[in-house]
Amino acid sequence: MATINENYLNLQGSYLFQTVARKVREFEAGNPDARLIKLGIGDVTQPIAPAILNAMHKAVDEMGAANTFHGYAPDLGYEFLRTAIVENEYRKRGIDIEPDEIFVSDGAKSDCSNIQEIFDQNNLVAVCDPVYPVYVDSNVMAGRSGAFNEEKKLYSNLIYMPCTESNGFIPDFPKINPDLIYLCFPNNPTGVAITKERLQAWVDYALKIGAVILYDAAYEAYISDDTLPHSIFECSGAEYCAIEFRSFSKNAGFTGLRLGFTVISKKLKLSGKSVHAMWARRHGTKYNGAPYIIQRAGEAVYSPEGNQQINAQIATYMKNAQFLKTALKDAGYTVYGGENAPYIWLKTPNGLSSWDFFDLLLNKAGIVGTPGSGFGPNGEGFFRLTAFGTYENSVEAIERIKGL
Ligand code: PLP
């Protein structure tokens, strides 16, 4: 008799964004004439840049001719893309990564959740609180979380690292030594970036205790401060203790195209076994490669025109972020993030709960944001706004918030 994976029964409620979507649907049904401003889900809004589109058109045509047709892609990605990634993302920053240490995939979400498959079931996992929910949920599915504590709103076997105003939203080392440590900078949801010195301290800590850092750098393209690290491999020793996840979603608008990559140095070994070789085996067995057309699109991100065009898009989003942050501060709000990330993390006024503030903004101002408590208990009392809307909408959102 077939039985289910009971770990799935441990998953909590509906996913944060499903609850937001339900509330929005209900509001729209009751207010058909309202014009909502959506600053909730972290999806980009600008279309694919022309240089990238041209590369895709060309690749589409190639697929239609027998002599240029491409079938299954190489397991780890096409050489042309892996070389472009290494040159532009790593060697330009003085980081020594080889093309065969890049694993091309369909995005950071799948990679950062699938990666835990290659680690022991009993590994202790540390996550930030608040956190991108995927790290927690994928470890719940794998049976690594323990039971959910309703009162504390935490899983008993996960190590939560509070990210609060008092530590500047950068976690301190946990009291119990973890085996796997998820870090994400610039951070979703707080919008805060980490300094090289603090990241180096995390690398030193991981090396000392024998842990592996799972580093999600999906938002590195939004870093405006030149002193901040774009990659964990800028830190010395990281090749022995870190895995990095990157995405084309937020830098080049590939949320609907799907492309990302994971970097594992061949120097990363656990009990003498190569983690790179294990992930290569897993990737080759369970994944048949990102589409040729999309990998050509990814290559075009690094062409001079592509690069210039995506930088212009990022600048547009960051203009929104800067505007939202300054205007909210002027309106008396306490605001974080928004300088090296497309997220604004604001403290709810008058001690309102995150969901009460969500309801207030939705019902009285027609603005959709994301309640901080949906990202973990330490997100309670906070609220996330994204800079992915238009400038006009950002301006109107502020007018509406001021009028509350
Ligand atoms: N990592 C973080 C921290 C994210 O916020 C997101 C998307 O919002 C992702 C990964 C997903 O990236 P991708 O679209 O490449 O799957």
Boltz pocket constraint, residues with backbone or C-beta under 6 A from the ligand:
constraints:
  - pocket:
      binder: B
      contacts: [[A, 42], [A, 106], [A, 107], [A, 108], [A, 109], [A, 110], [A, 132], [A, 184], [A, 186], [A, 188], [A, 216], [A, 218], [A, 246], [A, 247], [A, 248], [A, 249], [A, 254], [A, 255], [A, 259], [A, 260]]
      max_distance: 6.0
